[in-house]
Amino acid sequence: MNTQASDSRQAVRAAAQWLALLESGGANEQDRANLQRWRDTCATHEQAWQKAQALRQRFADLPSGLALSSLDRPDPARRKVLKCALGAVALVPAAWLISRQLPLDAWRADLHTATGERQQTRLADGSALQLNTASAVDVNLQARRVKLIEGEMSLTVPGDSPLTIQTRFGNVIVSRSEVCVRQDARGCRVSVYNGAVQLQPLHGAALALRAGQQVSLQAAGAGSISAFDTLAPGWREGVLMAKDQPLGGFLRELSTYRPGVLRWEPELETLRVTGSFRLDDTDRVLALLAASLPLEVLSRTRYWVTLLPRKNSV
């Protein structure tokens, strides 16, 4: 994709996020000022914002016309329900455009990625930061802190001045090391690729983690140390790797890189999959699975896909 097309796509996504933030009712005056500054930055931003507004209006106008006669009826309960429904429909464009994206509290982050995106950044101190799909971080180099708000990040710190990765379940102190941290609502997994890091769980004693080791941090403290999966870091090169892995687990991971809905029948869970799959084309990944396993892909739309057991040929 050329630079101009990439910039335009990012502007459209940002406009959808701004629109949803305003419609959510959670925007404050600072948010509105930041939106205006974003719009004023370049013509591409303003054009994307106007398109998002026009799309919202198209969706908002349609049900209003269809429901006009119903709204004129004297039944107060009916009118209240319809008005609520119309308000929800007005949110559809923004909600759909950002579906499977980050929660509202992550849109204000210093760095973030949408579903299916990955981002690599060189920080001012020379550290290398990578974000996986649907992830967000705040960076404060003055305080030597990176806050993982959502998702997964990889951090390489070449110098002796430590950087602290702050998570909801504790801190990871990194210097002259390479580490990956993946966080969700239940906990976070810390994996060390090179060097060693210090962990400070919210509860329990601090511990050290060396290259080749990983541990899960949860609200109650740290779990047991184990060897990490050497295939897991493949996302940093845009590859999802599997070695005799149950298909169900593979598909759950793949679905985090796809907008929309990916479903499959329970009997497909235990099929085994092996291979390296490019994350920049998840439709092709599904096609490759269908070519090598007894399953077929049913696509209702680009955003609603179901995998079914392949029917026996007569």
C-alpha positions as CSV (number, residue, x, y, z in Angstrom):
1,M,0.0,0.0,0.0
2,N,1.4,3.4,-0.9
3,T,2.0,6.1,1.7
4,Q,-0.9,8.3,0.5
5,A,-3.4,5.4,0.7
6,S,-2.1,4.3,4.1
7,D,-2.4,7.9,5.5
8,S,-6.0,8.1,4.2
9,R,-6.9,4.8,5.8
10,Q,-5.5,5.9,9.1
11,A,-7.3,9.2,8.9
12,V,-10.6,7.4,8.3
13,R,-10.1,5.1,11.2
14,A,-9.1,8.0,13.5
15,A,-12.2,10.0,12.4
16,A,-14.4,7.0,13.3
17,Q,-12.8,6.8,16.7
18,W,-13.3,10.5,17.3
19,L,-17.0,10.3,16.2
20,A,-17.7,7.3,18.5
21,L,-16.0,9.2,21.4
22,L,-18.2,12.2,20.9
23,E,-21.4,10.1,20.5
24,S,-20.5,8.1,23.7
25,G,-21.1,11.2,25.8
26,G,-17.7,10.7,27.5
27,A,-15.9,13.5,25.6
28,N,-14.7,16.4,27.6
29,E,-13.5,19.9,26.5
30,Q,-10.0,18.7,26.2
31,D,-11.1,15.9,23.9
32,R,-13.0,18.4,21.7
33,A,-10.0,20.7,21.6
34,N,-7.8,17.7,20.6
35,L,-10.2,16.8,17.9
36,Q,-10.1,20.3,16.4
37,R,-6.3,20.3,16.4
38,W,-6.4,16.9,14.7
39,R,-8.8,18.2,12.0
40,D,-6.6,21.3,11.5
41,T,-3.4,19.3,11.1
42,C,-4.0,18.5,7.4
43,A,-6.7,18.4,4.7
44,T,-6.8,14.6,4.8
45,H,-7.9,14.7,8.4
46,E,-10.7,17.2,7.7
47,Q,-11.9,15.3,4.7
48,A,-12.0,12.1,6.7
49,W,-14.0,13.8,9.5
50,Q,-16.5,15.2,7.0
51,K,-17.0,11.8,5.5
52,A,-17.6,10.2,8.9
53,Q,-20.1,12.9,9.7
54,A,-21.9,12.4,6.4
55,L,-22.0,8.6,7.0
56,R,-23.4,9.1,10.4
57,Q,-26.1,11.4,9.0
58,R,-27.1,8.8,6.4
59,F,-27.7,6.2,9.0
60,A,-29.4,8.6,11.4
61,D,-31.9,9.9,8.8
62,L,-33.1,6.6,7.5
63,P,-34.9,5.2,10.5
64,S,-36.3,8.7,11.5
65,G,-38.3,8.8,8.3
66,L,-39.5,5.2,8.6
67,A,-40.5,5.7,12.2
68,L,-42.1,9.1,11.9
69,S,-45.7,7.8,12.0
70,S,-45.0,5.6,15.0
71,L,-43.4,8.5,16.9
72,D,-46.6,10.5,16.3
73,R,-48.7,7.9,18.1
74,P,-49.9,8.8,21.5
75,D,-48.5,5.7,23.3
76,P,-45.7,7.2,25.5
77,A,-44.0,3.9,26.1
78,R,-43.8,3.2,22.4
79,R,-42.4,6.6,21.6
80,K,-39.7,6.3,24.3
81,V,-38.6,2.9,23.0
82,L,-38.5,4.1,19.4
83,K,-36.5,7.2,20.4
84,C,-34.0,5.1,22.2
85,A,-33.8,2.8,19.2
86,L,-33.2,5.8,16.9
87,G,-30.4,7.0,19.1
88,A,-28.8,3.6,19.0
89,V,-29.0,3.5,15.2
90,A,-27.3,6.9,15.0
91,L,-24.3,5.3,16.6
92,V,-24.2,2.4,14.1
93,P,-21.6,3.8,11.6
94,A,-19.1,4.7,14.2
95,A,-19.7,1.6,16.2
96,W,-19.3,-0.6,13.1
97,L,-16.2,1.2,11.8
98,I,-14.5,0.7,15.1
99,S,-15.9,-2.7,16.0
100,R,-13.2,-5.0,17.3
101,Q,-11.0,-1.9,17.9
102,L,-9.8,-0.6,21.2
103,P,-12.1,0.4,24.1
104,L,-12.8,4.1,24.6
105,D,-10.2,4.5,27.4
106,A,-7.4,3.3,25.0
107,W,-8.2,5.8,22.1
108,R,-6.4,8.5,24.0
109,A,-3.2,6.5,24.4
110,D,0.1,7.8,23.0
111,L,0.4,4.8,20.7
112,H,-2.3,2.3,19.6
113,T,-3.2,-0.2,16.9
114,A,-6.5,-1.4,15.5
115,T,-7.6,-4.9,15.0
116,G,-5.2,-6.6,12.5
117,E,-2.6,-3.8,12.7
118,R,0.9,-3.9,14.2
119,Q,3.2,-1.0,14.9
120,Q,6.9,-0.6,15.4
121,T,8.4,2.5,17.1
122,R,11.9,3.6,18.0
123,L,11.7,5.6,21.3
124,A,13.9,8.7,21.9
125,D,16.2,6.7,24.2
126,G,16.9,4.1,21.5
127,S,14.5,1.5,22.9
128,A,12.4,-0.5,20.3
129,L,8.7,-0.8,21.0
130,Q,6.3,-3.0,19.0
131,L,2.6,-3.2,19.4
132,N,0.5,-6.2,18.4
133,T,-3.1,-6.1,17.2
134,A,-5.6,-4.0,19.1
135,S,-3.1,-2.7,21.6
136,A,-2.4,0.6,23.3
137,V,0.4,2.1,25.5
138,D,1.2,5.4,27.1
139,V,4.9,6.4,27.0
140,N,6.6,8.7,29.6
141,L,10.3,8.5,29.0
142,Q,10.9,11.3,31.6
143,A,9.5,9.0,34.2
144,R,11.0,6.0,32.5
145,R,7.7,4.3,32.2
146,V,5.6,2.6,29.5
147,K,2.0,1.8,30.6
148,L,0.4,-1.1,28.8
149,I,-3.3,-0.2,28.6
150,E,-4.5,-3.0,26.4
151,G,-3.2,-5.9,24.3
152,E,0.4,-7.0,23.7
153,M,3.7,-5.2,23.4
154,S,7.4,-6.1,22.8
155,L,10.1,-3.9,24.3
156,T,13.8,-4.0,23.7
157,V,15.9,-1.7,26.0
158,P,19.5,-1.6,24.9
159,G,20.9,0.6,27.7
160,D,21.4,0.3,31.5
161,S,18.8,2.9,32.3
162,P,15.7,0.7,33.1
163,L,12.3,1.2,31.6
164,T,9.3,0.1,33.7
165,I,6.3,-1.5,32.0
166,Q,3.3,-0.8,34.1
167,T,0.4,-3.2,33.8
168,R,-2.8,-3.7,35.8
169,F,-1.2,-6.7,37.5
170,G,2.2,-5.3,38.4
171,N,5.4,-3.8,36.9
172,V,8.1,-5.3,34.7
173,I,11.5,-3.5,35.0
174,V,13.6,-3.9,31.8
175,S,17.2,-3.0,31.0
176,R,19.5,-4.5,28.5
177,S,16.8,-7.0,27.8
178,E,14.0,-7.9,25.3
179,V,10.6,-8.8,26.7
180,C,7.0,-9.3,25.6
181,V,4.0,-8.5,27.7
182,R,0.5,-9.6,26.8
183,Q,-2.4,-8.3,28.9
184,D,-6.1,-9.1,29.1
185,A,-8.9,-8.8,31.7
186,R,-7.7,-11.9,33.6
187,G,-4.0,-11.2,33.8
188,C,-0.8,-10.6,31.8
189,R,1.9,-12.9,30.5
190,V,5.5,-11.8,30.6
191,S,8.0,-13.6,28.3
192,V,11.7,-12.8,28.2
193,Y,13.5,-13.3,24.9
194,N,16.9,-11.9,25.9
195,G,18.6,-10.7,29.1
196,A,16.6,-10.7,32.4
197,V,13.9,-8.6,33.9
198,Q,12.6,-7.8,37.4
199,L,8.9,-8.4,38.2
200,Q,7.0,-6.6,40.9
201,P,3.5,-8.2,41.2
202,L,0.7,-6.3,42.8
203,H,0.8,-8.9,45.5
204,G,3.6,-11.2,46.6
205,A,7.3,-11.0,46.4
206,A,9.3,-9.6,43.5
207,L,11.1,-12.1,41.2
208,A,13.6,-12.2,38.4
209,L,12.8,-13.7,35.0
210,R,15.6,-14.8,32.6
211,A,15.8,-15.4,28.8
212,G,13.6,-18.3,27.7
213,Q,11.2,-18.0,30.7
214,Q,7.7,-16.7,31.1
215,V,5.3,-16.2,33.9
216,S,1.7,-15.0,34.3
217,L,0.8,-12.1,36.6
218,Q,-2.7,-12.0,38.0
219,A,-4.5,-10.1,40.7
220,A,-3.4,-12.6,43.3
221,G,0.2,-12.5,42.3
222,A,2.7,-14.3,40.0
223,G,2.2,-17.9,38.8
224,S,4.9,-20.4,38.4
225,I,7.8,-19.8,36.0
226,S,7.8,-21.9,32.8
227,A,9.6,-22.0,29.4
228,F,7.9,-19.8,26.8
229,D,6.7,-20.9,23.4
230,T,9.4,-20.1,20.8
231,L,6.7,-19.8,18.1
232,A,4.8,-17.0,20.0
233,P,7.0,-14.1,19.0
234,G,6.2,-14.7,15.3
235,W,3.7,-11.8,15.3
236,R,6.6,-9.3,15.4
237,E,7.5,-10.4,11.9
238,G,3.8,-10.5,10.8
239,V,3.6,-14.3,11.1
240,L,1.3,-16.6,13.0
241,M,3.1,-20.0,13.6
242,A,1.7,-23.3,14.7
243,K,3.2,-26.7,15.3
244,D,0.7,-29.5,15.7
245,Q,-1.6,-27.1,17.4
246,P,-5.4,-27.7,18.0
247,L,-7.3,-25.8,15.4
248,G,-9.6,-24.2,18.0
249,G,-6.7,-22.5,19.7
250,F,-5.2,-21.4,16.4
251,L,-8.5,-19.9,15.3
252,R,-9.0,-18.0,18.6
253,E,-5.6,-16.4,18.1
254,L,-6.3,-15.7,14.4
255,S,-9.6,-14.0,15.2
256,T,-7.8,-11.3,17.2
257,Y,-6.3,-10.1,13.8
258,R,-9.7,-10.1,12.0
259,P,-12.4,-7.4,12.2
260,G,-15.9,-8.9,12.5
261,V,-17.0,-12.4,13.5
262,L,-15.1,-15.7,12.9
263,R,-17.0,-18.8,14.1
264,W,-16.5,-22.5,13.7
265,E,-18.3,-25.7,14.5
266,P,-17.2,-27.5,17.7
267,E,-16.1,-30.7,15.9
268,L,-13.3,-28.7,14.2
269,E,-11.7,-27.8,17.6
270,T,-9.5,-30.8,17.8
271,L,-8.1,-30.8,14.2
272,R,-4.4,-30.2,14.2
273,V,-2.6,-27.4,12.3
274,T,1.0,-26.8,11.5
275,G,2.6,-24.0,9.4
276,S,3.5,-20.4,9.2
277,F,0.8,-18.0,8.1
278,R,1.1,-14.3,7.1
279,L,-1.1,-12.1,9.2
280,D,-1.5,-9.4,6.6
281,D,-4.1,-11.6,4.7
282,T,-6.2,-13.6,7.1
283,D,-8.7,-14.5,4.3
284,R,-5.8,-16.4,2.7
285,V,-5.0,-18.1,6.0
286,L,-8.6,-19.4,6.1
287,A,-8.3,-20.5,2.4
288,L,-5.1,-22.4,3.2
289,L,-6.8,-24.1,6.2
290,A,-9.7,-25.2,3.9
291,A,-7.2,-26.6,1.4
292,S,-5.3,-28.7,4.0
293,L,-8.0,-29.7,6.5
294,P,-11.5,-31.2,6.1
295,L,-13.3,-28.0,6.5
296,E,-15.0,-25.3,4.3
297,V,-15.3,-21.6,4.6
298,L,-18.8,-20.0,4.6
299,S,-18.5,-16.2,4.1
300,R,-21.8,-14.3,4.6
301,T,-19.8,-11.1,4.4
302,R,-16.1,-10.1,4.7
303,Y,-16.9,-9.6,8.4
304,W,-19.0,-12.7,9.1
305,V,-17.3,-16.0,8.4
306,T,-18.1,-19.5,9.6
307,L,-16.0,-22.7,9.3
308,L,-17.9,-25.9,8.7
309,P,-16.9,-29.5,8.4
310,R,-16.4,-30.4,4.8
311,K,-19.3,-32.5,3.4
312,N,-18.3,-35.9,2.0
313,S,-18.1,-36.1,-1.7
314,V,-20.6,-38.4,-3.4
